[in-house]
Amino acid sequence: MTLNTRSRIILLVVLAALPALVFTFYSTWDERARAEVHARQELRRLVTLAAHQQAQIIEGARQTLVAISLVPSVVLNDAARCSVYLAKLLEKSPGLYHSMGIYDANNVLFCNALPWEGKIVSPDRLYLQLARTTGKFSIGEYQIGRVTKQQGINFGYPLTDAAGNINGVAFVAVNLDNLNRMAAATPLPSRGILTVVDRDGLVLARKPEAAARIGQKLGNPKVLEALRSGNQGVFRATGTDGADRLFAHEIIAENADGTVPIRILVSIPINVVLAEVSRAFVRDLVGITVATILLLIAAWYGAEIFVLRKTRALLGAARRVRAGDLSARTGLRHEGEELSQVGEAFDGMARALQQRDAELKQAVQNLHEQAITDPLTGLLNRRYLREYLPRELTRAKRIGASLAVIIVDIDYFKRINDTFGHEAGDLVLRELGTMLRNKIRTSDVACRLGGEEFALVLPDSSLEGAREKAEAVRASVQKLDLKFHDKPIGRITASLGVALFSAHAEDADSLIRAADEALYHAKGGGRDRVVLAGAPGNTVPPAS
């Protein structure tokens, strides 16, 4: 039987619809793979953000312990006064901690914010062991408090005597409700689960909240194995609910001995990840069917005008997007017919992808800036200094240049806090940060190390130049005339230690340590002065 032209065109349209259908199946399969890749990236970003939020609680505990370690020994060595001080400190931290105290050198509870009965000895507590063996801030595991009988996780900090010997360990017991509140505030995808676990896989916090699971071990062996395989990662496994899920995990903190005490785990079902792809597949099938019917009706009259040109535009834009050009658009007029609607949907998708890509890049940039910036002063922080200084020393060694480090510490800063309050102390720190930023060259770096201590890194600086810079900073601190609530804060001074690479040290840690030792001599020499490393007597005394 011979087919006429119209029938042949109709047949061609029908045959043409088949490849489109095949392409739809292929595209759906490809999009499923892309959706999973994108979900892995989004899950990785989400778990990093959640870990950063949880890390704020740990940093708060560390700062609290550092503050306790700086309390005069006349208070810490008196059990009654020590307990009263800690009780007041606990009252100022409602909801954060359910206990804080100090264990002596024999692991016997010496003082506590809460009253206790009998003799409490805790040599088995991990945070006590780590604080003593490493001499640094340490994080324990899930435990039931021996005084409070409450669930929590303890953080320890060594207390040293004048000779540097560890004679006790201060601790705070973080309330798990605080971790759960932070977890609850973390946005999750539909049916997502966020879990915070300790080093043994015991649950510390969870979203959605499940009180019965707190203190219980994760029940999925494959998940536990993946957590122990590295500091971070994304993997696919079957959840305890029987659903195929994507998991992302990351460490929240790390102990000084290299062990990981706390991790965060976020998971979402695969069917949630692929839900939009499945809906898009149905939409594409419906679109193909409708388009085929319309093409059958209008094939003879408008194939070239109404189909081929627009199809080429769509395919061209799709290829550009697939090649990574998210600015690609179909160029079709957004009219009512189907291909124009597809073009409009495609352009909207391309715009959304372009916007999402820009937002993701901005989020990554913001996260990095937050990670290396001190929020109070706006200066760079200790973490940035640890990354930057070794690189800069490598550069200096390569070209044979010098580099100076200046450590700045505000004298009697605690007196300002005790007299005017911490808001006044924050005002002084912000003003000092602004002054340091204005005093340095564009090639110099100013960082806040923590508390009232700051650091300046001066590349390509001589020892004399660093001394002059330090003296200029010291003099500028003297000139600060600050008021808090219209009350003069009074005269402010600072002590400074200066060390030079490679005259005083060959590596970053040794250089900072040399500057710290010089600062120590400046403090011991009467404060308000500059001391050079290796020559504690070579100081710039305060102006008369």
ABEGO torsion letter per residue (X at the ends): XBBBAAAAAAAAAAAAAAAAAAAAAAAAAAAAAAAAAAAAAAAAAAAAAAAAAAAAAAAAAAAAAAAAAABBAAAAABAAAAAAAAAAAAAABBGABABBBBBBAAGBBABBABBBBEBBBBAABAAAAAAAAAGBBBBBBBBBBAAAGBBBBBBBBBBBBAAGBBAEBBBBBBBAAAAAAAAAABBBBBGBBBBBBBAAGBBABBOBBBAAABGBBBABAAAAAAAAABABEBBBBBBAAGBBBBBBBBBABBBAAGBBABBBBBBBBAAAAAAAAAAAAAAAAAAAAAAAAAAAAAAAAAAAAAAAAAAAAAAAAAAAAAAGBAABBAGBBBBABAAAAAAAAAAAAAAAAAAAAAAAAAAAAAAAAAAABBAAAGBBBAAAAAAAAAAAAAAAAAAGBBBBBBBBBBBGAAAAAAAAEAAAAAAAAAAAAAAAAAABBAABBBBBAEEABBBBBBBGBBAAAAAAAAAAAAAAAAABBBBBGGBBAEBBBBBBBBBBOAAABABAAAAAAAAAAAAAAAAAAGEGBBBBBGBAABBBBBBX
